[in-house]
Amino acid sequence: MEHFDLCVIGGGPAGYAAAMRAIDLGKRTVLIEQERIGGTGIYNGALSSKTLWELSQRVASANEVVRTRGREPFRLSWEEIGKTLNEAMFERKYLYACHMQLLASHEGGQGLFKHMRGTARFVDPHRVQVMRAEERTSLSADHIIIATGSRPRHLPGVAVDERAVLSSDGIFHLDDLPKSIVIIGAGVIGCEFATIFSNFGATKVHLIDRTERILPFEDPDVSEVIARGLERKGVVIHRGARLEHIAVSPQGVDYRLSYDDGRREEFTVEKALLSVGRVANVDRLGLENAGVEVDDRTGNIRVEDTRTSQPHIFAVGDATGSNMLVNLGELEGRHAVELIGGVDQRPLSYDNVSTIMFLDPEVAGVGLNEQECRKQGIAHRTARIDYACIARAIAMRRTKGFFKLIVTDDDDMRVLGMRAVGEHASSAIQAVALMMRTGMGIHELAGLVHPHPSIIEGVQECARMLLGTSIFKSPVFGDKMRCYAWRPEASGVRAA
């Protein structure tokens, strides 16, 4: 039986990052993946959905121009869309394939790396059996990292057949753009697909939101901008709605909604997309054989700083059942290996992790938002500036959106968080994430010389607003620029 320093189960973003970090530290590593290296990071997830979003944005932008000239809108067939999607996935897959072939050779990986195909299951705390077809292979390892990813969550009473009623995995295997679709769930994934389909312009989109506003984890001003944008493109948002019934019929997919005021509505669409989150792929690992504890209520592995109840076994990425983002999975995978190697024993911190939602406009964030600050009773000051006040946004003719900078309510004004809603939002967030990591105040940000014209000048103007040195004065542009504070003991916001 072959023995390794480290066994990584799962070849998605978290597992792959862990294996590569282990090679850095001279660990003899085996990476086990049952299907395709790259996992959801390439297929049915981040790369594929963002490729669709990028293409749909170009279609929508082109149609904004042609409509003003009285021309017919530009349309793409699903065959053309799928060709672009497949090309993007192939390019990324090819990078992984070439990389692993070289690593598996003695010259590329110094004999440290081995890739095995198959499904892994624990035999005991240090032994794993790998199954592929009728073949069974056993191996042992000093340390094991579980990085088995996740799958779409299902709802009781909603039968997903991946033909008429689709999951967020099955949506990529359409035969054609549907004439109409209902999306169940108004979180990030649901809103991203609502944006994609409405951008392509061939699909009437319905979005079921059981709360009173979409993206309820974000501040109301963020979710309102996104909701208005979707509705301008014809998306029907069913706010505060409960899905009472959904079934496939000869006409398509019938669904019925109910509301707190007693109203009921019935609709028929061609397709349905179930987008209510994902669940960790840990139920078939034989965790009981390894003595790894799971939460009785959720079924998720009990994890403390990536370490399970067995000190030599770790869980990272989607396999933890929380924080299901590629960048966090990679962070956790690398961190687990560094704990194993004794390189860095500091606890993992998520305080300055940047995120992006591919909507219209895109939304990027880091740290706390306003509603999180208030929930935790944190006094804070906020500066907000609309894109309509930023020269680059005006030049791009993309003035929908805003920057919002949130700092401590004291003389230091340390950054607590930021939200960017609009064009190039993701490009503007990283400098603020670095400030948060270093504990830097906003005086340095206000004093930098930014390129002009650039979107990030809006972030600098937020800092200057808080310091009282802004070029445009917020009392003059009260509808475009705001600067205010919130304290737990106060009844509401006040001017900063």
Phi, psi and omega per residue, in radians:
M1 nan 2.242 -3.093
E2 -1.310 2.478 -3.119
H3 -2.083 2.473 -3.127
F4 -2.246 2.747 2.991
D5 -1.201 -0.682 -3.082
L6 -2.469 2.348 2.993
C7 -2.005 2.145 3.087
V8 -1.889 2.110 -3.140
I9 -1.737 1.856 -3.126
G10 2.040 2.179 -3.067
G11 -1.902 0.493 3.024
G12 -1.372 -2.903 -3.081
P13 -0.981 -0.745 -3.099
A14 -1.206 -0.819 -3.121
G15 -1.156 -0.723 3.141
Y16 -1.126 -0.755 3.119
A17 -1.088 -0.683 3.120
A18 -1.113 -0.794 -3.123
A19 -1.083 -0.726 -3.120
M20 -1.194 -0.632 3.095
R21 -1.194 -0.601 3.115
A22 -1.126 -0.654 3.083
I23 -1.082 -0.695 3.088
D24 -0.958 -0.649 -3.048
L25 -1.618 0.160 3.066
G26 1.319 0.415 3.138
K27 -1.548 2.295 3.033
R28 -1.302 2.045 -2.890
T29 -2.188 2.409 2.978
V30 -2.021 2.314 3.112
L31 -1.947 2.060 -3.099
I32 -1.847 2.184 3.105
E33 -2.400 2.253 -3.060
Q34 -1.383 -0.467 -3.088
E35 -2.178 -1.541 -2.974
R36 -2.226 2.229 3.065
I37 -1.044 2.401 -3.092
G38 1.857 -0.480 3.050
G39 0.882 -2.500 -3.118
T40 -1.130 -0.347 3.088
G41 -1.052 -0.460 3.099
I42 -1.925 -0.920 -3.006
Y43 -1.717 2.343 3.034
N44 1.006 0.489 -3.084
G45 -2.731 -2.275 -2.930
A46 -0.972 -1.001 -3.077
L47 -1.135 -0.792 -3.066
S48 -1.167 -0.791 -3.121
S49 -1.184 -0.636 -3.132
K50 -1.287 -0.510 3.016
T51 -1.116 -0.769 3.073
L52 -1.053 -0.738 -3.117
W53 -1.111 -0.808 -3.129
E54 -1.039 -0.791 -3.129
L55 -1.142 -0.731 -3.133
S56 -1.149 -0.601 3.101
Q57 -1.119 -0.675 3.125
R58 -1.172 -0.697 3.095
V59 -1.092 -0.811 -3.124
A60 -1.104 -0.704 3.132
S61 -1.132 -0.735 3.111
A62 -1.084 -0.702 -3.105
N63 -1.253 -0.462 3.034
E64 -1.071 -0.638 -3.132
V65 -1.305 -0.856 -3.037
V66 -1.173 -0.535 3.139
R67 -1.144 -0.596 3.137
T68 -1.242 -0.216 3.139
R69 -1.914 0.216 3.059
G70 1.240 0.390 -3.118
R71 -1.730 2.858 3.104
E72 -1.214 2.486 -3.124
P73 -1.149 2.634 3.118
F74 -1.399 2.375 -3.136
R75 -2.260 2.541 3.007
L76 -1.997 2.485 3.039
S77 -1.404 2.789 3.105
W78 -1.125 -0.509 3.089
E79 -1.099 -0.743 3.111
E80 -1.195 -0.694 3.103
I81 -1.108 -0.794 -3.123
G82 -1.094 -0.582 3.114
K83 -1.096 -0.795 3.103
T84 -1.112 -0.739 3.139
L85 -1.068 -0.808 -3.126
N86 -1.148 -0.630 3.099
E87 -1.106 -0.744 3.137
A88 -1.121 -0.793 3.136
M89 -1.122 -0.682 3.136
F90 -1.096 -0.757 -3.123
E91 -1.052 -0.761 -3.137
R92 -1.222 -0.721 3.120
K93 -1.083 -0.685 -3.139
Y94 -1.103 -0.672 3.092
L95 -1.054 -0.808 3.130
Y96 -1.100 -0.782 -3.079
A97 -1.080 -0.817 3.130
C98 -1.118 -0.744 -3.126
H99 -1.045 -0.801 -3.079
M100 -1.251 -0.597 3.103
Q101 -1.087 -0.718 3.111
L102 -1.228 -0.670 3.127
L103 -1.146 -0.657 -3.105
A104 -1.198 -0.377 3.077
S105 -1.325 2.707 -3.132
H106 -1.073 -0.630 -3.078
E107 -1.212 -0.702 -3.061
G108 -1.393 -0.722 -3.048
G109 -2.005 0.199 -3.139
Q110 0.922 0.530 3.122
G111 1.238 0.269 -3.068
L112 -1.604 -0.302 -2.953
F113 -2.072 2.380 3.035
K114 -2.404 2.379 3.106
H115 -1.924 2.235 3.110
M116 -2.122 2.386 3.064
R117 -1.692 2.396 3.085
G118 2.551 3.138 3.133
T119 -1.778 2.248 -3.068
A120 -1.719 2.542 3.081
R121 -2.588 2.378 -3.135
F122 -1.183 2.392 2.978
V123 -1.700 -0.737 3.042
D124 -2.703 -3.061 -3.051
P125 -1.030 -0.386 -3.111
H126 -2.091 -0.078 -3.093
R127 -2.027 2.460 -3.132
V128 -2.259 2.405 3.019
Q129 -1.818 2.329 3.140
V130 -1.932 2.156 -3.078
M131 -1.977 2.255 3.054
R132 -2.494 1.989 -3.019
A133 1.006 -2.156 -3.134
E134 -1.668 0.009 -3.065
E135 -1.551 2.427 3.107
R136 -2.202 2.236 3.118
T137 -2.275 2.322 3.104
S138 -1.906 2.558 3.082
L139 -2.543 2.876 3.091
S140 -2.275 2.772 -3.116
A141 -2.667 2.597 3.069
D142 -1.175 -0.703 3.139
H143 -2.309 2.629 -3.129
I144 -2.347 2.359 3.068
I145 -2.026 2.187 3.087
I146 -1.612 2.048 -3.119
A147 -2.431 0.945 -2.956
T148 -1.535 0.082 3.027
G149 1.251 -2.735 -3.039
S150 -2.550 3.021 3.086
R151 -2.407 2.800 -3.123
P152 -1.054 2.439 3.061
R153 -1.358 2.468 3.078
H154 -1.860 2.825 3.098
L155 -1.954 2.474 3.062
P156 -1.020 2.350 3.103
G157 1.472 -0.023 3.106
V158 -1.991 1.860 -3.100
A159 -1.503 2.025 3.129
V160 -1.627 1.956 -3.130
D161 -1.810 -0.052 -3.117
E162 1.034 0.345 3.017
R163 -2.091 -1.036 3.085
A164 -1.756 -0.732 3.088
V165 -1.869 2.006 -2.960
L166 -1.941 2.639 2.951
S167 -1.624 3.065 3.105
S168 -1.255 -0.149 2.955
D169 -1.523 -0.810 -3.068
G170 -1.220 -0.323 -3.093
I171 -1.088 -0.409 -3.116
F172 -1.378 -0.122 -3.068
H173 -1.919 0.514 3.065
L174 -1.112 2.691 3.018
D175 -1.546 -0.477 -3.123
D176 -2.804 2.852 3.032
L177 -1.146 2.179 -3.140
P178 -1.240 2.685 3.074
K179 -1.263 -0.484 3.112
S180 -2.682 2.647 3.141
I181 -2.645 2.499 2.990
V182 -1.913 2.306 3.130
I183 -1.898 2.090 -3.106
I184 -1.661 1.875 -3.098
G185 2.044 2.102 -3.067
A186 -1.944 0.649 2.995
G187 -1.482 -2.765 -3.066
V188 -1.075 -0.898 -3.070
I189 -1.102 -0.790 -3.141
G190 -1.063 -0.770 -3.134
C191 -1.229 -0.580 3.087
E192 -1.121 -0.772 3.136
F193 -1.247 -0.555 3.032
A194 -1.080 -0.699 3.095
T195 -1.132 -0.805 -3.099
I196 -1.060 -0.907 -3.076
F197 -1.171 -0.676 3.134
S198 -1.213 -0.567 3.089
N199 -1.119 -0.724 -3.134
F200 -1.146 -0.426 2.961
G201 1.429 0.047 -3.104
A202 -1.826 -0.055 -2.997
T203 -2.206 2.281 2.985
K204 -1.435 2.100 -3.014
V205 -1.858 2.316 2.983
H206 -2.002 2.376 -3.111
L207 -2.196 2.070 -3.130
I208 -1.611 2.111 -3.124
D209 -2.120 1.931 -3.087
R210 -1.288 -0.273 3.030
T211 -1.680 -3.095 -3.104
E212 -1.453 -0.173 3.083
R213 -2.606 2.597 3.112
I214 -1.219 2.833 -3.140
L215 0.831 0.994 -3.024
P216 -1.141 -0.287 3.112
F217 -1.361 -0.202 3.099
E218 -1.735 2.904 3.110
D219 -1.116 2.654 -3.121
P220 -0.986 -0.618 -3.111
D221 -1.194 -0.524 3.095
V222 -1.227 -0.901 -3.096
S223 -1.129 -0.534 -3.125
E224 -1.204 -0.708 3.106
V225 -1.072 -0.770 -3.132
I226 -1.163 -0.744 -3.133
A227 -1.091 -0.768 3.129
R228 -1.086 -0.707 3.127
G229 -1.114 -0.728 3.110
L230 -1.131 -0.771 -3.108
E231 -1.161 -0.575 3.071
R232 -1.096 -0.484 3.124
K233 -1.613 0.175 3.028
G234 1.636 0.089 3.126
V235 -1.252 2.314 3.073
V236 -1.639 2.023 3.127
I237 -1.770 2.014 3.078
H238 -1.525 1.644 -3.086
R239 -1.420 2.512 3.094
G240 1.023 0.587 -3.023
A241 -1.830 2.503 3.037
R242 -1.924 2.287 3.111
L243 -1.411 1.921 -3.115
E244 -1.548 -0.586 -3.038
H245 -2.755 2.449 3.023
I246 -2.591 2.346 -3.109
A247 -2.737 2.628 3.065
V248 -1.401 2.329 3.124
S249 -2.277 2.998 3.088
P250 -1.019 -0.444 -3.126
Q251 -1.470 -0.294 -3.096
G252 2.530 -2.135 3.106
V253 -2.143 2.074 3.105
D254 -1.682 2.379 3.046
Y255 -2.473 2.638 -3.111
R256 -2.199 2.371 -3.131
L257 -2.048 2.640 3.011
S258 -2.280 2.744 -3.083
Y259 -2.272 2.856 -3.101
D260 -1.076 -0.478 -3.123
D261 -1.463 0.117 3.088
G262 1.653 -0.139 3.141
R263 -1.198 2.635 3.019
R264 -2.333 2.504 3.115
E265 -2.358 2.561 3.096
E266 -2.212 2.461 -3.091
F267 -2.449 2.762 3.008
T268 -2.272 2.244 3.125
V269 -2.282 2.958 -3.121
E270 -1.351 -0.708 -3.088
K271 -2.363 2.804 3.029
A272 -2.290 2.498 3.083
L273 -2.113 2.114 3.098
L274 -1.599 2.016 -3.059
S275 -2.332 1.340 -3.061
V276 -2.173 0.597 3.076
G277 1.718 -3.043 -3.084
R278 -2.353 2.772 3.122
V279 -2.144 2.599 -3.086
A280 -1.218 2.467 3.088
N281 -1.533 1.305 -3.112
V282 -2.213 -0.041 -3.002
D283 -1.317 -0.245 -3.109
R284 -2.007 0.332 -3.091
L285 -1.536 -0.165 -3.046
G286 1.193 0.710 -3.092
L287 -1.022 -0.529 3.135
E288 -1.106 -0.532 3.110
N289 -1.213 -0.469 -3.129
A290 -1.640 -0.113 -3.106
G291 1.280 0.426 3.120
V292 -1.522 2.146 -3.091
E293 -1.371 2.517 3.048
V294 -2.162 2.749 3.093
D295 -1.296 2.211 -3.083
D296 -1.096 -0.541 -3.064
R297 -1.435 -0.802 -3.038
T298 -1.710 -0.391 -3.047
G299 1.405 -0.004 3.123
N300 -1.345 2.656 3.082
I301 -1.170 2.366 3.042
R302 -1.285 2.087 -3.032
V303 -2.256 2.385 2.985
E304 -2.197 1.901 -3.120
D305 0.946 0.825 3.134
T306 1.323 -0.200 -3.103
R307 -1.591 2.362 3.110
T308 -1.522 -3.002 3.115
S309 -1.154 -0.323 3.002
Q310 -1.685 2.031 -2.995
P311 -0.991 -0.423 -3.099
H312 -1.687 0.014 -3.137
I313 -2.009 2.315 -3.081
F314 -2.146 2.731 3.047
A315 -2.274 2.324 -3.056
V316 -2.437 2.836 3.079
G317 1.188 -2.619 -3.108
D318 -1.058 -0.392 -3.117
A319 -1.111 -0.297 3.086
T320 -1.379 -0.287 -3.119
G321 1.447 0.145 3.120
S322 -2.561 2.899 3.082
N323 0.897 0.930 -3.024
M324 -1.473 1.335 3.115
L325 -2.344 2.529 -3.105
V326 -1.026 -0.819 -3.079
N327 -1.134 -0.599 3.094
L328 -1.264 -0.656 3.090
G329 -1.061 -0.787 3.112
E330 -1.114 -0.723 3.107
L331 -1.041 -0.800 -3.118
E332 -1.183 -0.685 3.116
G333 -1.067 -0.815 3.126
R334 -1.145 -0.698 -3.122
H335 -1.106 -0.756 3.132
A336 -1.031 -0.750 3.133
V337 -1.142 -0.666 3.134
E338 -1.193 -0.556 3.010
L339 -1.134 -0.763 3.129
I340 -1.080 -0.753 -3.088
G341 -1.444 -0.074 -3.132
G342 1.243 0.339 -3.100
V343 -1.344 -0.778 -3.083
D344 -2.527 1.970 -3.087
Q345 -1.734 0.093 3.131
R346 -1.222 2.510 3.109
P347 -1.071 2.605 3.127
L348 -1.231 2.369 3.127
S349 -2.058 2.361 3.104
Y350 -1.873 0.198 -2.976
D351 -1.130 -0.569 -3.050
N352 -2.047 0.524 3.119
V353 -1.365 2.240 3.127
S354 -1.574 2.523 3.106
T355 -2.296 2.777 3.064
I356 -2.484 2.424 3.037
M357 -1.997 2.204 -3.064
F358 -1.540 1.490 -3.085
L359 -2.111 -2.786 3.075
D360 -2.406 1.729 0.040
P361 -1.391 2.952 3.125
E362 -1.193 2.694 -3.108
V363 -2.205 2.168 3.082
A364 -2.108 2.589 -3.113
G365 -2.620 2.754 3.008
V366 -2.626 2.468 3.110
G367 1.244 -2.714 -3.061
L368 -1.423 2.623 2.902
N369 -1.750 -3.124 -3.048
E370 -1.140 -0.741 -3.080
Q371 -1.212 -0.514 3.057
E372 -1.222 -0.698 3.087
C373 -1.050 -0.768 -3.114
R374 -1.215 -0.638 3.104
K375 -1.100 -0.632 3.140
Q376 -1.559 0.002 3.120
G377 1.223 0.571 -3.106
I378 -1.657 2.065 3.056
A379 -1.153 2.410 -3.075
H380 -2.694 2.819 3.006
R381 -2.030 2.589 -3.086
T382 -2.329 2.361 2.990
A383 -2.114 2.326 -3.121
R384 -2.313 2.337 3.103
I385 -2.316 2.326 3.115
D386 -1.322 2.656 3.067
Y387 -1.061 -0.414 -3.138
A388 -1.108 -0.229 3.122
C389 -1.765 0.083 -3.052
I390 -1.912 2.181 -3.015
A391 -1.018 -0.756 -3.087
R392 -1.133 -0.693 3.118
A393 -1.116 -0.672 3.099
I394 -1.141 -0.741 3.134
A395 -1.100 -0.651 3.133
M396 -1.364 -0.175 -3.014
R397 1.048 0.697 3.138
R398 -2.280 1.286 -3.027
T399 -1.747 0.219 3.091
K400 -1.522 2.052 3.116
G401 2.400 -3.116 -3.122
F402 -2.844 2.835 2.926
F403 -1.885 2.509 3.086
K404 -2.407 2.037 -3.120
L405 -1.903 2.248 -3.073
I406 -2.065 2.188 -3.076
V407 -2.288 2.935 3.104
T408 -1.176 2.600 -3.114
D409 -1.546 1.149 3.113
D410 -2.695 -3.094 -3.083
D411 -1.197 -0.492 -3.128
D412 -1.238 -0.601 -3.121
M413 0.846 0.966 3.051
R414 -1.246 2.527 -3.071
V415 -1.285 2.193 3.054
L416 -1.652 -0.548 -3.119
G417 3.110 2.981 3.104
M418 -2.653 2.564 3.003
R419 -2.215 2.326 3.083
A420 -2.128 2.165 -3.117
V421 -2.171 1.898 -3.136
G422 2.560 -3.079 -3.127
E423 -1.019 2.399 3.121
H424 1.101 0.397 -3.081
A425 -1.008 -0.737 -3.086
S426 -1.155 -0.490 -3.130
S427 -1.271 -0.357 -3.037
A428 -1.634 -0.161 -2.931
I429 -1.531 -0.454 -2.931
Q430 -1.214 -0.619 3.124
A431 -1.086 -0.661 3.124
V432 -1.212 -0.643 3.081
A433 -1.077 -0.703 3.101
L434 -1.134 -0.715 3.087
M435 -1.041 -0.708 3.133
M436 -1.156 -0.695 -3.121
R437 -1.135 -0.671 -3.102
T438 -1.540 -0.135 -3.110
G439 1.308 0.316 -3.097
M440 -1.245 2.512 3.062
G441 -1.458 -3.055 -3.052
I442 -1.573 -0.105 -3.132
H443 -1.093 -0.694 3.134
E444 -1.138 -0.703 3.113
L445 -1.091 -0.724 -3.118
A446 -1.156 -0.470 -3.070
G447 -1.608 -0.110 -3.138
L448 -1.199 2.689 3.034
V449 -1.780 1.837 -3.115
H450 -1.515 2.691 3.024
P451 -1.115 2.575 -3.131
H452 -2.254 2.408 -0.124
P453 -1.477 2.439 3.108
S454 -2.531 2.689 -3.139
I455 -1.107 -0.629 -3.047
I456 -1.179 -0.180 3.020
E457 -1.070 -0.450 3.097
G458 -1.166 -0.608 3.085
V459 -1.146 -0.760 3.109
Q460 -1.079 -0.682 3.140
E461 -1.158 -0.566 3.048
C462 -1.071 -0.786 3.118
A463 -1.074 -0.736 3.138
R464 -1.175 -0.605 3.073
M465 -1.044 -0.764 -3.137
L466 -1.161 -0.516 3.127
L467 -1.563 -0.090 -3.128
G468 1.344 0.423 -3.088
T469 -2.161 0.345 -3.056
S470 -1.204 2.684 3.111
I471 -1.215 -0.887 3.007
F472 -1.597 2.413 -3.084
K473 -1.659 2.204 -3.039
S474 -1.054 -0.596 3.097
P475 -1.090 -0.477 3.139
V476 -1.328 -0.801 3.135
F477 -1.789 1.050 -3.054
G478 -1.057 -0.482 3.139
D479 -1.495 -0.269 -3.095
K480 -1.946 -0.405 -3.107
M481 -2.372 2.291 3.140
R482 -2.394 2.494 3.091
C483 -2.432 2.054 -3.026
Y484 -2.630 2.947 -3.106
A485 -2.288 2.768 3.088
W486 -2.417 2.340 3.073
R487 -2.269 2.545 -3.095
P488 -1.003 -0.619 -3.065
E489 -1.402 -0.214 -3.124
A490 -1.501 2.785 -3.134
S491 -1.461 -0.226 -3.119
G492 -2.994 -2.842 -3.134
V493 -1.440 2.770 3.066
R494 -2.422 2.778 3.108
A495 -1.104 2.404 -3.123
A496 -1.468 nan nan
